Amino acid sequence: MGINLINSQGTTVYVVDVPGTAWTDCTAAVAAIKGGKVVGCPQSIGDISETRNVNEYKCLSSNESAKALGAISRGSLELGLLLDPDDTEGQGKLKQAFKDNTPVIIGVELPNAVTPKTGNGTIYWFEAGVSGVSTGITMDEAITYTVTLEISSDITECAAK
């Protein structure tokens, strides 16, 4: 039996306005996300992460201990792109979200493990605020554009069909 592996090649990033009415299921969410703006040529996406604070309580009188789990905290995500001034759709929407301080929905579609070029793998989506943008200019390299996204909602996983 082989190891199940999903290559990152073929991953697509979408940016969509936050809907006025929350999506009721994955079918509505995936349709809206796939109808959104594609962010061109991502170089790196970073980690989509959630953690919980943990407090450990120990007794002075024994070796007993217990842990209490706190609320979920969601991480930042750095989206690394090749700068494309002509990408007024994807990169332009992220630039505008930063300028206007408005949240957006980010969809990250992972390729299908069996037939990666068809898409139809998994979509992770969440609401995010753009907390930072930077343009990297380095000798002998392409100019990059990095967008820092603050995940500010549940991270939902849906089949991308």
N, C-alpha and C positions, 0 to 999 in steps of 0.2 A: 504494500500500500504506500503510495506516495504522500508527500507532505502537501497539504492544501496551502497554496500560496497565492496571494493577490499582489500583482505588480502595481506599483504606483503609476506607471505609464498609462495614460488614458484617463486620469482623474480630471474631472471638470469642476470648476468653481462657478457658481451662479450668484448674482446679487439681485434682490427683489425688494420692492417697497413692502413695508409692514402692512398687512391687510387690515382694513377697517373692522372686519369681523374675523375672528380666529378660525383657522381651518378646522373642520370637524373630524377629518380622518386623513390617512396617508394618501389616498387617491387624490383628494383636492389639493393637498400640499405639494405632492410631486408634480401634478399638472401645472400648478402656478409657478413652482420653482423652475421647471424645465421651460416654461414660457418666459422666464426672466432673462436678464442680461448675462451673457457669458463673459467672465473675466479672462482675457486672452493670455495664453502662455505662462501659467504659473510655474515658478521655479522651485518653490517650496511652500508648504502649507503650515508646517509646525504641528503641534499636538492639540487635539480637541480634548480638553481635560476637565475633569471634575474631581474634587477632593472633599473630604469632611475633616473638620477639626476633631481631634481626639484628646480627651482629658483622661489621664489615668489616676485612679485613687488607690492608695496603698495604706495598709494599717501599720501603725507603729508597733502594735502588739503581736503581729504575726506576719507571715509572708503572703498573705492574701492580697489580691488586687482586683480591681474592676475597671473597665473602661467605659466612658460615656462618649457617644458619637454626637457631634454637633451638626449644624446645618451645612448644606452643600455650598461649596464655593466653586465658582467657574473661572477657569484660567483665561489668560490672554492668548491670542493666536497671531503669529506674525506671518502674513501672506507676502511672500517674496515674488516679485514680478519683473519681467523685462519692461522697462519704460516704453510705452507706446502712446505718444500724444494723439494718435489717430483713433485710439480705442475710447471713443466718447461714450460708449455704452457701458462696459464693465468697469474699466478704470475710472472713467468719467463719473459714474454713479458713486463710486467709493470716494473720489475726491470731493464730490458735492456733499456727501453725507458727513465728511469731516468738516467742511466749511460751514454747513448749516447746523451741525451738531444734532443730526437726526439719525435714529436707528434704522437699520436695514435687516433684511433676512439674508443670511448666507446659507447657501446649499452647497455641499461638497459631495459630488457623485463619484463613488469608487467604481472602477470597472468590474465587470463580471469575471470571476476566476477562470471560467471555462472558455468563454469567448470575449476577451477583453475589448475588442474593437466595437462590439455591439452596445456597449454601455449596459444598461439594465442590471446593474449590480446593486449597490446600496447607496442611499442618500442620507447623509446626516445634515440636519438643518437646525438653525437656531437664530434668535434675534441677537444683534450685536451693534455696539456703538464703535465708531472709528475714533480711537484715542490718539493715534499718531500716524504720520506719513513721513517718509524720508526718501530722498533721491540720492543714490550712491553713484559716485563718479570716480572710477579707478582706472589708472593707466592700463592699457592693453586688455580691457574688459568691456563688456556691454554696460550701458547705463541701466541701473536697476531702480525699482520703485517698491518700497516696502510699506505695507499698510498694517498697523497694529489694530486688531479687533478685540474688543472686550465682550466676551460672551455674557449675555444678560438674560437668558431664558433657559428653559429646559433644552437639552440636546436631544432631538428626536431622531430616531433611526427608522427609515422606511425602505421597503423594496422599491427599486427605481423603475419599475415596469410601467 
